[in-house]
């Protein structure tokens, strides 16, 4: 797979599920925490990319 | 905080430090196996899939299997630690990629020098190598974190 966005979604998904399972025991808490981690990673990258838009290479 | 479980149950779940160390060692040998040994089977299965899945993605995307370099000891040492965290799977991967279980850049006079360096650089030049490296190192680091989790569970610091 060469899609940067695809890797962003997949990688942040793996990390989010891992940390949710590692640090939370309650299923609802796991979903909440995992979702927040995933959104933080994927959303943070997209936000950063948007902020960098005015600065082309 | 006091243990709220009945004394019999708490005693039954007591694990000796030797068994805890064994669980950590088993967890390093096979991701998730430490949790399985402590009876956390569902979590063990999930961690096994996540870590070996990430490792497989890393290999499939030409991830860098770090080689220790005397000129950059600190950084290459950390990279190697992240790789080796996955356990013996790293050694199998190195054997398949480099043709031998190699962990360092050999001396220039060594007959394996050219082949090893070229293999390393060829993978590094791949368009997807950066992704692969992230998956590989993440897999190793996640497994190292799991070992701490196994120890904490065994020592009853965590459920």
Backbone of each chain as ProteinMPNN parsed JSONL, in Angstrom:
{"seq_chain_A": "XXXXXXXXXXXXXXXXXXXXXXXXXXXXXXXXXXXXXXXXXXXXXXXXXXXXXXXXX", "coords_chain_A": {"N_chain_A": [[0.847, -1.2, 0.0], [0.579, 2.169, -0.9], [-0.568, 4.443, -0.134], [-0.473, 7.326, 1.711], [-2.394, 8.339, 3.391], [-3.918, 6.053, 3.862], [-2.083, 4.513, 5.335], [-1.867, 6.17, 7.53], [-4.409, 5.97, 8.691], [-4.501, 3.208, 9.226], [-2.18, 2.721, 10.822], [-2.575, 4.465, 13.022], [-4.866, 3.282, 13.938], [-3.989, 0.72, 14.776], [-2.263, 1.442, 16.87], [-4.054, 2.803, 18.546], [-5.937, 0.805, 19.284], [-4.213, -0.935, 20.583], [-3.255, 0.596, 22.829], [-5.655, 1.148, 24.069], [-6.514, -1.404, 24.847], [-4.436, -2.037, 26.504], [-4.408, -0.171, 28.593], [-6.975, 0.213, 29.577], [-9.771, -1.427, 31.127], [-12.539, -1.746, 31.17], [-15.057, -2.267, 28.7], [-16.491, -0.125, 27.505], [-14.981, 2.05, 28.284], [-12.627, 1.425, 26.975], [-13.384, 1.7, 24.299], [-13.94, 4.418, 24.235], [-11.49, 5.603, 24.991], [-9.734, 4.484, 23.06], [-10.9, 5.504, 20.743], [-10.473, 8.215, 21.152], [-7.663, 8.33, 21.115], [-7.188, 7.465, 18.507], [-8.509, 9.463, 17.055], [-7.041, 11.663, 17.918], [-4.496, 11.112, 16.856], [-4.905, 10.674, 14.015], [-6.542, 12.892, 13.386], [-4.901, 14.944, 14.341], [-2.699, 14.814, 12.63], [-3.92, 15.432, 10.192], [-4.787, 18.013, 10.74], [-2.347, 19.286, 11.146], [-1.282, 18.974, 8.601], [-3.05, 20.591, 7.2], [-2.465, 23.073, 8.303], [0.045, 23.373, 7.307], [-0.343, 23.828, 4.707], [-0.11, 26.464, 3.467], [2.615, 26.572, 3.097], [4.355, 25.55, 0.726], [6.535, 22.928, -0.576]], "CA_chain_A": [[0.0, 0.0, 0.0], [1.41, 3.376, -0.998], [-1.349, 5.615, 0.27], [-0.054, 7.896, 2.987], [-3.594, 8.441, 4.217], [-4.248, 4.682, 4.262], [-1.176, 4.134, 6.421], [-2.222, 6.992, 8.697], [-5.606, 5.37, 9.305], [-4.159, 1.874, 9.722], [-1.189, 2.808, 11.898], [-3.184, 5.042, 14.228], [-5.82, 2.276, 14.413], [-3.245, -0.304, 15.526], [-1.764, 2.046, 18.118], [-5.203, 3.127, 19.402], [-6.48, -0.441, 19.85], [-3.218, -1.463, 21.522], [-3.229, 1.339, 24.095], [-6.957, 1.0, 24.735], [-6.531, -2.722, 25.501], [-3.382, -2.087, 27.53], [-4.589, 0.725, 29.742], [-8.36, 0.24, 30.076], [-10.342, -2.767, 31.29], [-13.966, -1.713, 30.841], [-15.224, -2.199, 27.26], [-16.911, 1.22, 27.101], [-13.804, 2.914, 28.477], [-11.674, 1.089, 25.912], [-13.871, 2.319, 23.061], [-13.801, 5.875, 24.371], [-10.069, 5.955, 24.992], [-9.192, 4.123, 21.742], [-11.414, 6.48, 19.777], [-9.778, 9.495, 21.367], [-6.273, 8.185, 20.637], [-7.215, 7.413, 17.044], [-8.844, 10.805, 16.557], [-5.904, 12.546, 18.215], [-3.398, 10.862, 15.907], [-5.313, 10.925, 12.626], [-6.984, 14.288, 13.29], [-3.736, 15.824, 14.557], [-1.896, 14.83, 11.399], [-4.67, 16.17, 9.16], [-4.755, 19.427, 11.13], [-0.987, 19.762, 10.872], [-1.156, 19.064, 7.138], [-3.821, 21.759, 6.774], [-1.717, 24.267, 8.711], [1.255, 23.477, 6.478], [-0.756, 24.061, 3.323], [0.451, 27.692, 2.854], [4.081, 26.492, 2.958], [4.698, 24.458, -0.197], [7.948, 22.517, -0.559]], "C_chain_A": [[0.88, 1.247, 0.0], [0.684, 4.625, -0.529], [-0.933, 6.092, 1.656], [-1.246, 7.957, 3.942], [-4.013, 7.053, 4.736], [-3.383, 4.231, 5.422], [-1.485, 4.919, 7.69], [-3.394, 6.354, 9.446], [-5.254, 4.03, 9.965], [-3.228, 1.938, 10.933], [-1.816, 3.374, 13.174], [-4.234, 4.082, 14.797], [-5.128, 1.213, 15.259], [-2.82, 0.242, 16.883], [-2.928, 2.315, 19.083], [-5.772, 1.876, 20.064], [-5.514, -1.0, 20.896], [-3.287, -0.736, 22.868], [-4.563, 1.262, 24.829], [-6.998, -0.332, 25.488], [-5.53, -2.786, 26.645], [-3.751, -1.3, 28.783], [-6.014, 0.756, 30.302], [-8.91, -1.177, 30.161], [-11.813, -2.81, 30.885], [-14.151, -1.481, 29.332], [-15.574, -0.794, 26.777], [-15.747, 2.21, 27.221], [-12.772, 2.683, 27.373], [-12.079, 1.772, 24.609], [-13.652, 3.827, 23.088], [-12.338, 6.295, 24.244], [-9.421, 5.67, 23.628], [-9.626, 5.113, 20.674], [-10.707, 7.819, 19.908], [-8.342, 9.446, 20.855], [-6.251, 8.217, 19.11], [-7.503, 8.798, 16.461], [-7.694, 11.776, 16.771], [-4.79, 12.374, 17.192], [-3.797, 11.249, 14.489], [-5.724, 12.389, 12.449], [-5.829, 15.262, 13.441], [-2.896, 15.948, 13.304], [-2.601, 15.639, 10.312], [-4.653, 17.674, 9.461], [-3.387, 20.038, 10.811], [-0.78, 19.939, 9.361], [-1.875, 20.304, 6.62], [-3.061, 23.053, 7.113], [-0.479, 24.485, 7.845], [0.943, 23.803, 5.026], [-0.168, 25.345, 2.718], [1.958, 27.633, 2.626], [4.466, 25.338, 2.043], [6.185, 24.143, -0.131], [8.79, 23.37, -1.477]], "O_chain_A": [[1.808, 1.365, 0.8], [1.244, 5.722, -0.526], [-1.029, 5.358, 2.639], [-1.126, 7.669, 5.132], [-4.407, 6.903, 5.893], [-3.877, 3.638, 6.381], [-1.377, 4.389, 8.796], [-3.37, 6.219, 10.67], [-5.65, 3.754, 11.097], [-3.47, 1.281, 11.946], [-1.619, 2.838, 14.265], [-4.466, 4.068, 16.006], [-5.616, 0.847, 16.328], [-2.993, -0.412, 17.912], [-2.807, 2.085, 20.287], [-6.058, 1.878, 21.262], [-5.93, -1.476, 21.952], [-3.368, -1.373, 23.919], [-4.606, 1.304, 26.059], [-7.459, -0.39, 26.628], [-5.739, -3.495, 27.63], [-3.443, -1.717, 29.899], [-6.231, 1.276, 31.396], [-8.55, -2.032, 29.352], [-12.277, -3.801, 30.32], [-13.496, -0.617, 28.749], [-15.037, -0.321, 25.776], [-15.561, 3.083, 26.373], [-12.129, 3.62, 26.9], [-11.246, 2.343, 23.905], [-13.234, 4.43, 22.099], [-11.997, 7.212, 23.497], [-8.666, 6.49, 23.104], [-8.838, 5.512, 19.816], [-10.384, 8.471, 18.914], [-7.86, 10.398, 20.24], [-5.423, 8.892, 18.498], [-6.849, 9.248, 15.52], [-7.407, 12.611, 15.913], [-4.211, 13.351, 16.718], [-3.122, 12.047, 13.839], [-5.313, 13.046, 11.492], [-5.776, 16.284, 12.757], [-2.435, 17.034, 12.952], [-1.975, 16.427, 9.603], [-4.522, 18.498, 8.556], [-3.287, 21.146, 10.284], [-0.186, 20.918, 8.91], [-1.385, 20.987, 5.721], [-3.02, 23.993, 6.319], [-0.014, 25.61, 7.668], [1.844, 24.027, 4.218], [0.241, 25.327, 1.557], [2.525, 28.546, 2.025], [4.857, 24.271, 2.516], [6.992, 24.965, 0.305], [9.998, 23.158, -1.58]]}, "seq_chain_B": "XXXXXXXXXXXXXXXXXXXXXXXXXXXXXXXXXXXXXXXXXXXXXXXXXXXXXXXXXXXXXXXXXXXXXXXXXXXXXXXXXXXXXXXXXXXXXXXXXXXXXXXXXXXXXXXXXXXXXXXXXXXXXXXXXXXXXXXXXXXXXXXXXXXXXXXXXXXXXXX", "coords_chain_B": {"N_chain_B": [[-3.827, 0.314, 48.855], [-6.288, -1.777, 50.316], [-6.745, -5.273, 49.55], [-9.757, -6.236, 48.219], [-10.768, -8.694, 47.643], [-11.847, -12.075, 48.537], [-9.764, -13.833, 50.942], [-8.911, -16.4, 50.106], [-9.179, -16.39, 47.302], [-7.394, -14.37, 46.581], [-4.995, -15.508, 47.4], [-4.896, -17.69, 45.729], [-4.328, -16.511, 43.331], [-1.839, -15.604, 43.594], [1.429, -15.074, 42.398], [4.637, -16.35, 41.97], [7.814, -14.568, 42.017], [9.617, -15.805, 40.291], [7.987, -17.178, 38.505], [6.7, -15.018, 37.443], [8.819, -13.765, 36.142], [9.324, -15.714, 34.286], [6.984, -15.571, 32.789], [7.335, -13.06, 31.649], [9.587, -13.565, 30.076], [8.558, -15.498, 28.334], [6.646, -13.935, 27.127], [8.249, -12.232, 25.685], [9.397, -13.987, 23.897], [7.195, -14.832, 22.371], [4.865, -12.664, 21.262], [2.222, -11.699, 23.369], [2.046, -14.144, 24.608], [2.859, -14.088, 27.246], [0.743, -12.848, 28.581], [-1.176, -14.78, 28.063], [-0.173, -16.865, 29.565], [-0.693, -15.919, 32.073], [-3.341, -16.157, 32.196], [-4.866, -14.299, 30.816], [-6.443, -14.587, 28.272], [-7.987, -13.525, 26.114], [-7.034, -10.923, 25.848], [-4.411, -11.584, 25.293], [-4.651, -12.819, 22.784], [-5.508, -10.659, 21.246], [-3.313, -8.868, 21.473], [-1.339, -10.435, 20.303], [-2.211, -10.574, 17.636], [-2.205, -7.826, 16.948], [0.5, -7.051, 17.336], [2.099, -8.897, 15.883], [0.866, -8.491, 13.466], [1.507, -5.817, 12.912], [4.26, -6.131, 12.757], [4.459, -7.843, 10.533], [3.389, -6.149, 8.561], [5.386, -4.259, 8.558], [7.606, -5.702, 7.584], [6.628, -6.371, 5.073], [6.57, -3.897, 3.913], [9.179, -3.188, 3.408], [10.564, -2.43, 5.746], [13.104, -1.033, 7.902], [15.56, -3.1, 9.134], [17.384, -2.558, 11.701], [20.916, -1.941, 11.814], [23.611, -2.133, 13.968], [25.82, 0.535, 14.359], [29.064, 1.635, 14.704], [29.708, 4.32, 14.432], [27.427, 5.713, 14.976], [26.424, 5.133, 17.633], [24.478, 5.542, 19.696], [21.95, 6.17, 18.439], [21.638, 4.038, 16.559], [21.723, 1.982, 18.345], [19.366, 2.355, 19.813], [17.528, 1.953, 17.756], [18.007, -0.699, 17.181], [17.223, -1.853, 19.567], [14.472, -1.361, 19.48], [13.823, -2.994, 17.332], [14.583, -5.548, 18.254], [12.878, -5.94, 20.318], [10.641, -7.343, 19.552], [11.238, -9.975, 19.748], [12.306, -13.388, 18.975], [11.309, -13.413, 16.392], [12.399, -11.301, 15.063], [15.007, -12.144, 14.584], [14.543, -14.219, 12.756], [13.521, -12.696, 10.669], [15.75, -11.149, 10.017], [17.462, -13.13, 9.127], [16.129, -13.902, 6.855], [16.188, -11.546, 5.356], [18.896, -10.506, 5.32], [20.281, -12.809, 4.906], [21.611, -13.908, 6.963], [21.787, -13.926, 10.573], [22.117, -10.942, 11.329], [23.325, -8.194, 13.209], [24.855, -5.961, 13.192], [26.848, -3.5, 11.436], [29.392, -4.811, 9.573], [33.068, -4.854, 9.707], [34.884, -3.097, 7.138], [36.627, -4.765, 5.87], [35.522, -7.196, 6.109], [34.117, -10.03, 4.472], [31.331, -10.062, 4.187], [30.503, -7.473, 4.192], [29.864, -5.729, 1.916], [27.6, -6.947, 0.762], [25.769, -6.911, 2.885], [25.509, -4.165, 3.454], [24.536, -3.259, 1.023], [22.087, -4.581, 0.824], [20.778, -3.447, 2.999], [20.697, -0.719, 2.225], [19.245, -0.904, -0.111], [16.707, -1.658, 0.758], [16.167, 0.605, 2.236], [15.944, 2.527, 0.281], [13.549, 1.979, -0.855], [10.246, 3.015, -1.78], [8.324, 2.761, 0.17], [9.584, 2.332, 2.52], [9.807, 3.954, 4.812], [7.292, 3.816, 6.004], [7.21, 1.082, 6.539], [9.328, 0.842, 8.347], [8.329, 2.283, 10.519], [6.171, 0.649, 11.288], [7.581, -1.696, 11.991], [9.286, -0.89, 14.125], [7.39, 0.044, 15.891], [6.014, -2.305, 16.471], [7.975, -3.752, 17.901], [8.407, -2.016, 20.084], [5.862, -1.948, 21.213], [5.689, -4.567, 22.081], [7.667, -4.576, 24.048], [6.477, -2.854, 25.902], [4.344, -4.461, 26.582], [5.638, -6.438, 28.02], [6.259, -5.148, 30.38], [3.684, -4.779, 31.272], [2.89, -7.425, 31.658], [4.546, -8.107, 33.787], [3.575, -6.351, 35.748], [0.952, -7.329, 36.031], [1.476, -9.89, 36.927], [2.672, -9.3, 39.345], [0.556, -8.362, 40.652], [-0.079, -5.69, 40.543], [-1.694, -4.726, 38.715], [-4.822, -5.488, 37.069]], "CA_chain_B": [[-5.233, 0.015, 49.053], [-6.457, -3.168, 50.734], [-7.349, -6.179, 48.572], [-11.139, -6.462, 48.631], [-11.195, -10.057, 47.323], [-11.724, -13.016, 49.643], [-8.363, -14.236, 51.094], [-8.636, -17.61, 49.325], [-9.022, -16.024, 45.896], [-6.148, -13.606, 46.444], [-3.863, -16.431, 47.537], [-4.858, -18.561, 44.558], [-3.801, -15.777, 42.187], [-0.475, -15.173, 43.909], [2.398, -15.633, 41.448], [5.999, -16.158, 42.488], [8.638, -13.742, 41.122], [10.24, -16.646, 39.255], [6.969, -17.431, 37.481], [6.469, -13.728, 36.778], [9.947, -13.565, 35.214], [9.118, -16.671, 33.188], [5.91, -15.016, 31.942], [7.937, -11.965, 30.87], [10.455, -14.178, 29.058], [7.677, -16.134, 27.338], [6.022, -12.823, 26.403], [9.223, -11.709, 24.71], [9.568, -15.01, 22.85], [6.013, -14.814, 21.502], [3.995, -11.575, 21.739], [0.914, -12.108, 23.894], [2.12, -15.418, 25.335], [2.976, -13.784, 28.686], [-0.62, -12.631, 29.063], [-1.857, -16.078, 28.022], [0.324, -17.649, 30.708], [-1.321, -15.401, 33.295], [-4.784, -16.401, 32.101], [-5.577, -13.23, 30.078], [-6.394, -15.169, 26.931], [-8.533, -12.64, 25.069], [-6.069, -9.841, 25.642], [-3.236, -12.207, 24.664], [-4.944, -13.016, 21.357], [-5.547, -9.333, 20.611], [-1.944, -8.349, 21.385], [-0.634, -11.268, 19.33], [-2.62, -10.139, 16.288], [-1.764, -6.446, 16.716], [1.961, -6.918, 17.263], [2.63, -9.619, 14.715], [0.319, -7.816, 12.282], [2.346, -4.643, 12.68], [5.566, -6.648, 12.333], [4.291, -8.323, 9.155], [3.249, -4.969, 7.69], [6.722, -3.655, 8.481], [8.445, -6.492, 6.667], [6.051, -6.277, 3.725], [6.843, -2.56, 3.386], [10.639, -2.962, 3.389], [11.011, -1.73, 6.957], [14.537, -1.13, 8.162], [16.033, -3.929, 10.243], [18.543, -1.728, 12.037], [22.231, -2.539, 12.036], [24.395, -1.317, 14.89], [26.925, 1.198, 13.671], [29.991, 2.238, 15.682], [29.763, 5.779, 14.27], [26.188, 6.274, 15.539], [26.117, 4.097, 18.62], [23.243, 5.788, 20.46], [20.755, 6.042, 17.604], [21.479, 2.683, 16.012], [21.429, 1.124, 19.497], [17.926, 2.481, 20.09], [16.808, 1.312, 16.649], [18.171, -2.14, 17.358], [16.38, -2.228, 20.716], [13.087, -1.381, 19.002], [13.668, -4.182, 16.486], [14.761, -6.794, 19.009], [11.753, -6.045, 21.247], [9.633, -8.284, 19.037], [11.643, -11.344, 20.1], [13.038, -14.167, 17.957], [10.796, -13.135, 15.04], [13.36, -10.37, 14.459], [16.147, -12.931, 14.088], [14.085, -14.901, 11.531], [13.41, -11.679, 9.623], [17.114, -10.793, 9.597], [18.007, -14.249, 8.348], [15.505, -13.894, 5.538], [16.555, -10.333, 4.606], [20.346, -10.375, 5.138], [20.896, -14.113, 4.655], [22.212, -14.342, 8.227], [21.227, -13.166, 11.697], [23.088, -9.852, 11.452], [22.872, -7.084, 14.05], [25.78, -4.823, 13.127], [27.57, -3.307, 10.178], [30.72, -5.408, 9.795], [34.238, -4.105, 9.252], [34.94, -3.061, 5.666], [37.431, -5.894, 5.38], [34.703, -8.408, 6.229], [33.534, -10.395, 3.155], [29.868, -9.842, 4.133], [30.246, -6.031, 4.3], [29.206, -5.143, 0.739], [26.253, -7.521, 0.598], [24.887, -6.457, 3.964], [25.247, -2.729, 3.278], [23.678, -3.067, -0.153], [20.722, -5.024, 1.173], [20.246, -2.422, 3.909], [20.406, 0.511, 1.462], [18.195, -1.192, -1.094], [15.424, -1.57, 1.479], [15.985, 1.997, 2.659], [15.573, 3.323, -0.895], [12.172, 1.64, -1.256], [9.324, 4.145, -1.584], [7.459, 2.555, 1.342], [10.427, 1.905, 3.641], [9.549, 4.745, 6.033], [6.108, 3.22, 6.633], [7.594, -0.235, 7.052], [10.159, 1.015, 9.538], [7.448, 2.699, 11.623], [5.445, -0.547, 11.75], [8.515, -2.626, 12.646], [9.732, -0.369, 15.421], [6.219, 0.098, 16.776], [5.751, -3.678, 16.93], [8.959, -4.077, 18.942], [8.181, -1.191, 21.285], [4.615, -2.393, 21.839], [5.957, -5.816, 22.82], [8.406, -4.223, 25.273], [5.479, -2.343, 26.848], [3.569, -5.619, 27.052], [6.418, -7.165, 29.032], [6.056, -4.415, 31.647], [2.301, -5.065, 31.672], [2.891, -8.803, 32.179], [5.18, -8.052, 35.11], [2.635, -5.69, 36.674], [-0.173, -8.243, 36.296], [1.992, -10.989, 37.751], [2.951, -8.772, 40.686], [-0.764, -7.926, 41.125], [-0.216, -4.23, 40.561], [-2.737, -4.461, 37.723], [-5.708, -6.625, 36.85]], "C_chain_B": [[-5.387, -1.474, 49.377], [-7.132, -3.986, 49.634], [-8.756, -6.541, 49.043], [-11.612, -7.896, 48.355], [-11.082, -10.96, 48.544], [-10.284, -13.529, 49.719], [-7.992, -15.45, 50.248], [-8.359, -17.291, 47.871], [-7.708, -15.288, 45.652], [-4.949, -14.538, 46.492], [-3.721, -17.302, 46.296], [-4.224, -17.85, 43.371], [-2.379, -15.278, 42.429], [0.51, -15.85, 42.944], [3.795, -15.327, 41.966], [6.791, -15.291, 41.51], [9.279, -14.554, 39.998], [9.245, -16.912, 38.12], [6.651, -16.143, 36.714], [7.569, -13.467, 35.745], [9.813, -14.506, 34.015], [8.043, -16.147, 32.219], [6.457, -13.881, 31.075], [8.789, -12.542, 29.74], [9.621, -14.8, 27.938], [7.002, -15.062, 26.478], [6.97, -12.221, 25.376], [9.391, -12.704, 23.551], [8.414, -14.998, 21.85], [5.051, -13.75, 22.021], [2.621, -12.09, 22.182], [0.985, -13.361, 24.76], [2.241, -15.197, 26.854], [1.601, -13.574, 29.295], [-1.392, -13.953, 29.096], [-1.444, -16.916, 29.225], [-0.326, -17.201, 32.013], [-2.846, -15.49, 33.23], [-5.562, -15.307, 31.388], [-5.616, -13.605, 28.599], [-6.9, -14.233, 25.838], [-7.569, -11.5, 24.766], [-4.824, -10.378, 24.921], [-3.455, -12.344, 23.154], [-4.926, -11.677, 20.62], [-4.128, -8.774, 20.425], [-1.123, -9.124, 20.356], [-0.929, -10.783, 17.908], [-2.076, -8.744, 15.986], [-0.26, -6.376, 16.481], [2.527, -7.668, 16.066], [2.073, -9.051, 13.41], [1.162, -6.612, 11.919], [3.729, -5.068, 12.171], [5.516, -7.118, 10.871], [4.158, -7.174, 8.169], [4.61, -4.306, 7.492], [7.618, -4.393, 7.506], [7.95, -6.359, 5.233], [6.339, -4.918, 3.095], [8.322, -2.196, 3.488], [11.13, -2.161, 4.589], [12.48, -2.0, 7.244], [14.803, -2.037, 9.355], [17.384, -3.336, 10.62], [19.813, -2.544, 12.226], [23.03, -1.596, 12.926], [25.625, -0.774, 14.172], [27.783, 1.915, 14.708], [30.017, 3.762, 15.608], [28.52, 6.457, 14.83], [25.66, 5.314, 16.596], [24.751, 4.293, 19.267], [22.002, 5.522, 19.609], [20.561, 4.626, 17.068], [21.21, 1.68, 17.144], [19.944, 1.152, 19.834], [17.096, 1.785, 19.002], [16.84, -0.214, 16.802], [17.286, -2.645, 18.497], [14.911, -2.333, 20.283], [12.833, -2.613, 18.132], [13.648, -5.466, 17.307], [13.61, -7.014, 20.002], [10.716, -7.067, 20.819], [9.99, -9.728, 19.373], [12.324, -12.061, 18.948], [12.534, -13.939, 16.535], [11.753, -12.189, 14.312], [14.546, -11.134, 13.862], [15.761, -13.661, 12.796], [14.004, -13.909, 10.368], [14.797, -11.306, 9.101], [17.725, -11.891, 8.734], [17.421, -14.23, 6.935], [15.942, -12.692, 4.698], [18.057, -10.294, 4.297], [21.041, -11.701, 4.8], [21.6, -14.664, 5.881], [21.609, -13.48, 9.34], [22.217, -12.054, 12.044], [22.516, -8.707, 12.273], [23.763, -5.85, 13.924], [26.361, -4.7, 11.723], [28.98, -3.865, 10.392], [31.851, -4.471, 9.368], [34.301, -4.162, 7.723], [35.714, -4.244, 5.088], [36.64, -7.209, 5.407], [34.066, -8.754, 4.881], [32.024, -10.141, 3.05], [29.508, -8.353, 4.065], [29.406, -5.49, 3.138], [27.768, -5.633, 0.617], [25.294, -6.974, 1.657], [24.504, -4.987, 3.803], [24.305, -2.507, 2.098], [22.245, -3.498, 0.109], [20.037, -3.961, 2.018], [19.821, -1.186, 3.111], [19.289, 0.3, 0.45], [16.825, -1.088, -0.432], [15.12, -0.13, 1.852], [15.511, 2.873, 1.5], [14.14, 3.061, -1.342], [11.23, 2.789, -0.904], [8.49, 4.002, -0.312], [8.257, 2.195, 2.598], [10.134, 2.666, 4.943], [8.325, 4.201, 6.768], [6.485, 1.897, 7.307], [8.403, -0.129, 8.326], [9.298, 1.409, 10.742], [6.684, 1.492, 12.174], [6.37, -1.49, 12.526], [8.894, -2.145, 14.038], [8.568, -0.301, 16.402], [5.902, -1.29, 17.321], [6.696, -4.044, 18.078], [8.704, -3.307, 20.223], [6.888, -1.59, 21.992], [4.882, -3.668, 22.639], [6.747, -5.54, 24.098], [7.448, -3.679, 26.333], [4.645, -3.483, 27.435], [4.313, -6.374, 28.142], [6.278, -6.48, 30.392], [4.652, -4.703, 32.19], [2.207, -6.462, 32.282], [3.459, -8.818, 33.595], [4.219, -7.441, 36.142], [1.459, -6.597, 37.022], [0.3, -9.362, 37.235], [2.244, -10.545, 39.192], [1.684, -8.207, 41.349], [-0.853, -6.415, 41.326], [-1.34, -3.809, 39.619], [-3.605, -5.689, 37.588], [-5.412, -7.271, 35.501]], "O_chain_B": [[-4.71, -2.321, 48.794], [-7.97, -3.48, 48.888], [-8.93, -7.085, 50.133], [-12.705, -8.282, 48.767], [-10.329, -10.668, 49.474], [-9.63, -13.655, 48.684], [-6.879, -15.524, 49.728], [-7.434, -17.836, 47.269], [-7.007, -15.535, 44.67], [-4.0, -14.383, 45.723], [-2.615, -17.618, 45.857], [-3.647, -18.497, 42.497], [-1.789, -14.614, 41.577], [0.426, -17.056, 42.707], [4.098, -14.197, 42.349], [6.491, -15.269, 40.316], [9.462, -14.053, 38.888], [9.6, -16.878, 36.942], [6.373, -16.166, 35.515], [7.302, -13.015, 34.632], [10.143, -14.146, 32.885], [8.176, -16.264, 31.001], [6.088, -13.754, 29.907], [8.729, -12.079, 28.601], [9.932, -14.651, 26.756], [6.807, -15.241, 25.276], [6.539, -11.757, 24.32], [9.51, -12.314, 22.39], [8.62, -15.134, 20.644], [4.48, -13.908, 23.1], [1.955, -12.824, 21.452], [0.083, -13.614, 25.559], [1.78, -16.021, 27.645], [1.32, -14.06, 30.39], [-2.157, -14.217, 30.023], [-2.273, -17.596, 29.83], [-0.491, -17.993, 32.94], [-3.548, -14.968, 34.096], [-6.791, -15.36, 31.346], [-4.912, -13.016, 27.779], [-6.31, -14.156, 24.76], [-7.319, -11.156, 23.61], [-4.26, -9.711, 24.053], [-2.573, -12.032, 22.353], [-4.397, -11.573, 19.514], [-3.787, -8.271, 19.354], [-0.316, -8.545, 19.629], [-0.023, -10.608, 17.094], [-1.549, -8.501, 14.9], [0.2, -5.724, 15.544], [3.344, -7.127, 15.321], [2.728, -9.12, 12.37], [1.494, -6.408, 10.751], [4.29, -4.443, 11.271], [6.415, -6.826, 10.082], [4.732, -7.207, 7.08], [4.94, -3.852, 6.397], [8.308, -3.775, 6.695], [8.743, -6.247, 4.297], [6.35, -4.798, 1.87], [8.668, -1.024, 3.638], [12.011, -1.312, 4.457], [13.024, -3.044, 6.882], [14.327, -1.774, 10.46], [18.392, -3.574, 9.955], [19.79, -3.67, 12.723], [23.11, -0.397, 12.657], [26.355, -1.494, 13.491], [27.276, 2.713, 15.497], [30.313, 4.426, 16.601], [28.551, 7.65, 15.128], [24.573, 4.755, 16.455], [23.963, 3.353, 19.379], [21.12, 4.757, 19.997], [19.458, 4.082, 17.117], [20.555, 0.659, 16.934], [19.337, 0.116, 20.104], [16.1, 1.121, 19.29], [15.846, -0.906, 16.585], [16.681, -3.714, 18.408], [14.204, -3.265, 20.665], [11.755, -3.205, 18.188], [12.819, -6.349, 17.092], [13.393, -8.132, 20.47], [9.989, -7.599, 21.657], [9.136, -10.611, 19.292], [12.861, -11.42, 18.045], [13.243, -14.234, 15.573], [11.901, -12.265, 13.092], [15.023, -10.809, 12.774], [16.551, -13.717, 11.854], [14.365, -14.231, 9.236], [14.997, -11.164, 7.894], [18.409, -11.622, 7.748], [18.113, -14.504, 5.955], [16.056, -12.796, 3.477], [18.449, -10.076, 3.15], [22.222, -11.725, 4.454], [22.13, -15.774, 5.844], [21.001, -12.442, 9.078], [23.049, -12.206, 12.938], [21.375, -8.294, 12.069], [23.452, -4.803, 14.493], [26.366, -5.649, 10.94], [29.684, -3.428, 11.303], [31.616, -3.432, 8.75], [33.846, -5.121, 7.099], [35.476, -4.663, 3.955], [37.045, -8.202, 4.802], [33.529, -7.871, 4.213], [31.495, -10.019, 1.945], [28.338, -8.008, 3.899], [28.364, -4.87, 3.353], [26.844, -4.85, 0.399], [24.154, -6.621, 1.355], [23.348, -4.606, 3.987], [23.397, -1.678, 2.16], [21.302, -2.845, -0.338], [18.878, -3.616, 1.791], [18.719, -0.669, 3.299], [18.491, 1.2, 0.185], [15.898, -0.502, -0.991], [13.971, 0.309, 1.797], [14.774, 3.838, 1.703], [13.58, 3.832, -2.121], [11.387, 3.449, 0.124], [8.003, 4.996, 0.227], [7.682, 1.803, 3.614], [10.204, 2.098, 6.033], [8.312, 4.129, 7.997], [6.138, 1.632, 8.458], [8.205, -0.895, 9.268], [9.516, 0.923, 11.852], [6.564, 1.333, 13.389], [6.0, -2.015, 13.576], [8.829, -2.901, 15.008], [8.734, -0.556, 17.594], [5.561, -1.437, 18.495], [6.266, -4.581, 19.099], [8.773, -3.866, 21.317], [6.819, -1.575, 23.221], [4.363, -3.832, 23.743], [6.525, -6.193, 25.118], [7.579, -3.995, 27.515], [4.291, -3.475, 28.614], [3.701, -6.89, 29.078], [6.19, -7.144, 31.425], [4.455, -4.849, 33.396], [1.533, -6.664, 33.293], [2.912, -9.466, 34.488], [4.075, -7.948, 37.254], [1.017, -6.632, 38.17], [-0.38, -9.723, 38.195], [2.055, -11.315, 40.134], [1.733, -7.653, 42.447], [-1.606, -5.93, 42.17], [-1.867, -2.7, 39.706], [-3.196, -6.795, 37.942], [-6.057, -8.252, 35.13]]}, "name": "protein", "num_of_chains": 2, "seq": "XXXXXXXXXXXXXXXXXXXXXXXXXXXXXXXXXXXXXXXXXXXXXXXXXXXXXXXXXXXXXXXXXXXXXXXXXXXXXXXXXXXXXXXXXXXXXXXXXXXXXXXXXXXXXXXXXXXXXXXXXXXXXXXXXXXXXXXXXXXXXXXXXXXXXXXXXXXXXXXXXXXXXXXXXXXXXXXXXXXXXXXXXXXXXXXXXXXXXXXXXXXXXXXXXXXXXXXX"}
